[in-house]
Amino acid sequence: MYGEIEYINNYHNKLSDFEVCVMKKVLIPFVLLIIVIGGCANMDKSKNIDDTEAKKQSDMNEYEKENYVLIQEYTGEGFELRDSKEETGKIARKYRDEVESTVEDFFLEKHKVEVKVHNIVSAEDGVSVFVESVGNPHFYTYAIVPVDIKNKEVKTDQVWSQEGQVEYAIGGGLYAMAFEKEFEKLDNYLKKLTDDYPIVGVSLDVVENVRGDGHATPYYFISPAGDVFEKLYDNYIQNPDINKSELKRFFKENKFEPNYLSVAIELYMDESDYEPDEEIYNQIVKDIKNMEDIPRGKYYISLNDSYIDKKRAIGKKDNTINQTKPDGIIKH
């Protein structure tokens, strides 16, 4: 507005007093009207966003209202395992130092890998202890420590893990170690994707505290299976200091079909009023199909809205776009 008024004043000496008066009477109110309309438009836009968010909230059932949180705010707090008993976690956390050292010893002795503990979560008859490996091979997993609620004791002599859970987590970490450049290319692509589009992954806190998915990042996790990865784990146990060149040679001599390693890419919209965007999703699918020199495997891509179930750490809902299931995108 002030620019237009200054323009009139600068030309004051070229115009008659009558002309200047007319211009001020007509132009200034016109400029003010534009400003008012613009302000109203911005207010309307803000109101529309608020209304959309309010509608989304009203459409949620009681469970969703209580447990769905924005992905940007979620760190894993509130996560629960099914049929868990809160008392097991309270007892385990009371003896946290003992639980941590026992779990660390379990992984070092049984799986020849050093880990650090991130989280202790109540389970039905014990606790799940979520850990991250130190250095390579890099992965996240968990062990289970039984808890005697009646006697309020932690049975640190009975630590166990689900069959194949840790073995395949280590196999995935070794695979990522062998093909570091290929994984780096995938990581860089996904990071740029979240810079260019209104989408995000989960926070690193979520990966550390509640996932235990093996080799993982905020954008994806990998799941190996089959004889090749079982053999790889056996080789690792025999030689925990296995290096990248040895791993490369192993995979050259032991080919596996892409079906035996899934790469699950999971992303979220970063605005609370945004539904999963099909155009963005299709672009990601197209990019993955066309990319070369990324890790061999079968790729699955999911795009959620911006809410995650804090109790289950799951973002998939009826509106999630996951058109790559069940066949996936095969990368050789």
N, C-alpha and C positions, 0 to 999 in steps of 0.2 A: 504493500500500500504506500509506504513512504517513498518508494522509487517513483511511483506515478505522480504523487504530489510534487516531488522535487522537479520532475519533468515539466509540470505546469508552471512552477515558479521560475524555472530557467527561461521559459519562453514568455514570461510576463511582459518584458520590455518590447516584444515583437507583436503583442496583441493589445487590442483595446481593453479597457477595464471591463466593458460589457462582455466581451468574448471570454475573458478570463473568468469572470463571475459565472457565466453559463457553463464553462468547462468544469469548474469546481463543483457546481451544483449537480451536474450530470455524472461526471466521471467518478468522483469520490464515493458517492453512494453506491455506484455500480461495483467499484472495487470492494467496498465493505460487504456488499451482498455476496460477492464471490467467496470472500473469506468465511462468511457465516455459513454459506452452503457447503463449502469444503469442510468446515468444522463439523457440521451436521452429518456429512457423509462419513467422516472418520468415526463419529460417535455411533452412527448406524452400523458401521462395519464392526466396531468393538462390541456393540450390542448383539449383533448377529453371532459373533464368536461365542459370547457369553450364553446366548440362547441355545446354540448348538451344543455347547458343553452341558448346559442344564438338561437338555433333552436326552443327551447320551446318558447322563446320570439317572434320569427318571426312567429310562428304558432298561436299566440294570435291575436284576432281581436282588433280593436281600443279601444273598451270598456274595454276589459281585460287588455290591455297594460296600460291603464290609472288607472284602479281600483284594479287590482290583486296585492297583496303584499305578501311577505313571512310571513308565520304564526308566525315565531319567532320574527318578527318585529312589529306585529300588536297589538295595545293596545286598539283599538276601535276608534281611531282618523279617521275622514272621514266618520263615520257612518251617514246614513241619513234614515229617514222614507219616504215611498213613498208619493208623493204629498206634501211633506213638504215645508214650506216657511221659508227661512232663517231669515226673519225679526222677526218671532215669537220668535226665539231663542235669537236674539239680545236684544229684549225688555225684555224677561224673565231674561236673565243674568244680565241686568242692575239692576233688583230688586231681585237678587239672594237670599239675606238673607231673604227677605219676602217670596219668593217662597219656600225656604227650610223649614222655620218654619211653613208655612201653610200646606205643605205636611206632615211634621212630626206630626202635630196636627191631620190631617185627618186620618192617620193610627192609631194613639193612641185612638182617639175618636170612630172611626167606627169599627176598627178591633182589638182593645185592644193590639196593639203591637208597640213597640218602634223601629224606623228605623233611619238610617242615609242616607243622599243623596249622591250619587256618581256622577251623571251626569244629565245634562239637554239637551235634544235633540229637535230640531225644529220639529214641526208637521204641519198639514195643517192649523188648526185654534187655535193652542196652542202649548204646549210643553209636551213631555213625560219626567217625572222625575223618573230616575232609582234609586232604593233604595235597601238597605240591612237591614235585621232585626238585631237588637242588641241582642245577646245571643240566647237562644232557645225559640220557634222553629226557626231554621235558614233557611232563604230563600232569594231569590232576586225577586223583582217585580217592578212595576212602577205605577204611577198615572198620570193623565192628568190634566194640568192646562190650561184653555182657555186663549187666548190672543186676545185683541182687537187691531188690527194693526192700524186702522184708528185713534184711540185716544191714541195709544201707552200705553195701560193699561193692567195689568195682573189681571185677574178676580179670585182672590184668594178665593172668596166666592163661587166658582162654581167648586171646585176640584172634580174629579170623577175617577172611575176605570172601566175597562171593566167587564161585568158580569161574575162572577166566577173566574176571573183572580187571585185576591188576596186570595179569599176563598180557592181555590185549592192549591195555593202556600203555604198557612199556613198549609193546610192538609198534603202536602208533607213534610214540615218541621217537623210536629208532628210525622209523620211516621218514619222519619230518627231519631228523638229523641227517639222514642220507641225502635227502633232496631239499636241502636248505634253500637253494636259489629258486626252485619252483614254488616253494611255500612263501618265500619272500615276495615273489611276483603276485601271488594270490592275495597276500596281506596288503600289499601296496594298492592293488586294485580296489579292494573293499574299503580301505581307508579313504581313498579318493572318492569313492562312491558316496560315502557319508559326508564328505566335504561338498560335493556337487548337488546332492539331493537331500530333501528333508527326511532323512532316515538315519537310524542309529542302530548300534548293537546293544548288548547288555554291558553293564559296567564290569571292570575287572574284578571288583568285589564279588559280584555274582558268580563269576567263573571260579574264583578261589573258595568261596564260602559254601556254595550249595550245588555245584554242578557235578564234579567228579567224573567228567566225560572222557577222560584220557587226554590226548593232545588237543588243546583247545585255545581259542582266542575269543575276544568279545563278539566275533562275527560268525564263528563256526566251530564245529568239533568233528573229529574224524573217528570212525569206528572200523577197525580191521577185523577180519575173521579168516578162518581157514587154515589149512596145513602149512602154508608158507610162513604165516605169522607165528604159528606154534613153533615151527622149526627155528624161526628168528629168535624167539624168546629163549629157547633151549641154548642156542649159540651164545646169547647174551649172558645167561647164567654161568656158562663155562668160561666166558671171557667178558667180564663187566667193563673192561677198559677198551672194548671194541671201538675202532675209530671210523671216521667217515669213509675212507677209502675201502676199508674192509666191508662196510655196509653196502657201498656201491657194488662191490664185487658179488656180495651175497645176492642182491636183487637182480644182478645180471645173470647169475646162475640159477636163480629161483624166481622165474616169472610168475606173476599172479594176474588173474583176470580182474578187470576193474570192479566187477560185481562184489569182490571180496574186500573192498574198502570204500565205505561211504563217507562223503563229505557233506555234512548238513549245515547249510548256510541259513541263518535265521536273523531277520532284520525287523525293525519296528519303525513305524511312523513317529516323527519327533514332535508332533503337535497333537494335543489332546482331542481336537475336533476333526482330525483327518482320518478317513477310512483308508485302508490299504489301497495304494495307488496302482492300478493295473498297468498303466503306461510305464511307470518306473519298474515294476516287476518284469514286464516283457523285455525291457532294455537289459536288465540284469541277466535274464535267461539267454538273450541273444549274445551278450558279451561273453558269458561262460562258454556257450557253444562255439564261439569263434576264437577264443583265446588259445594260444599255443604255449607250450612249456610251463603248464601248471601241473600240480600233482596228478598222477594217474588215479582214477577212482570213478565212482558213480556219485554225481552231484545232485543234491536235493536242495531246493530253494524255497523258503517260506517268507512271506511278508505279512506281519501282523499290524493291527492298529497300535496305539501307543500305551495300551494297558497290559499288565502282567499280573497273574494270580500270585500274590506274595506267599501264600501257603504252599503252593506246588512249584513255584518258579517256572510256570508254563505260560506262554503268551498265545498259544493257538486257540482260536475260537471259531465260531461259525463263519465269520467274515474274513478269516485268514486266507490269503492266496497261496496255494501250494500246488500249482498245476504240474509240477515235475514229478509228483507221485502218481503211480507207483514205479514208473519205469526209470526215472532219473535221467541225468545227462551223462553219457559215457565219455570219459576222457582217457585216451590210451597213452 
